[in-house]
Amino acid sequence: MSNSENIYELPKNLPVPVDDGACNHLTGLQLPSVSLQSTVGSLVELASLPGRTVLYCYPRTGRPDQDLPDNWDLIPGARGCTPQSCAFRDHYQELQQARATQVFGISTQASSYQQEAVQRLHLPFALLSDAALAFTNALSLPTFEIAGMTLMKRLTLISDHGRIVKVFYPVFPPDKNATEVLSWLSEHPLDD
């Protein structure tokens, strides 16, 4: 498998996404009362979760046995979902120590597809499916389309008791997002 096909590594010279202002409206908003299917089999309503929640939104995880969509590496910010998920996995204990009560990844992929990634990557947290785009549309999150799929652009939300207090957008490189989140959490402790 060449580096351009290795879903665990980021190829060199990926196009860097620019801040197009598509997330400027999010800080201060309440998360919508939308129930999302989780990879542990239950529904999660992010708006009702107590404490601090880290929610990283990503386009789609690839699989080692499947080709990436054509021209995937040419789309700014598309590549890197697996390295991003692995970074959140590797920093999960630190995120909890920084008082992140919950950590979730979310994409528009079906929960059954996400389940494979949770098992293969040994993720200690659930992935959430927004296959119906209910969460995405309720918050007017930025998306793009490829190969007949509507996918989220990569961003990370931090919410306190269901209210968005921080938005990371655009996220690049994706494998450094978890450390950026940790840094922000340490500088902004949750008020009780």
Secondary structure as GFF3:
##gff-version 3
##sequence-region A 1 192
A	DSSP	beta_strand	35	38	.	.	.	ID=ss1
A	DSSP	beta_strand	43	45	.	.	.	ID=ss2
A	DSSP	three_ten_helix	46	48	.	.	.	ID=ss3
A	DSSP	beta_strand	52	57	.	.	.	ID=ss4
A	DSSP	three_ten_helix	72	74	.	.	.	ID=ss5
A	DSSP	alpha_helix	81	90	.	.	.	ID=ss6
A	DSSP	alpha_helix	92	97	.	.	.	ID=ss7
A	DSSP	beta_strand	100	107	.	.	.	ID=ss8
A	DSSP	alpha_helix	111	121	.	.	.	ID=ss9
A	DSSP	beta_strand	127	129	.	.	.	ID=ss10
A	DSSP	alpha_helix	134	138	.	.	.	ID=ss11
A	DSSP	beta_strand	143	146	.	.	.	ID=ss12
A	DSSP	beta_strand	149	152	.	.	.	ID=ss13
A	DSSP	beta_strand	155	160	.	.	.	ID=ss14
A	DSSP	beta_strand	163	168	.	.	.	ID=ss15
A	DSSP	three_ten_helix	174	176	.	.	.	ID=ss16
A	DSSP	alpha_helix	177	187	.	.	.	ID=ss17
###
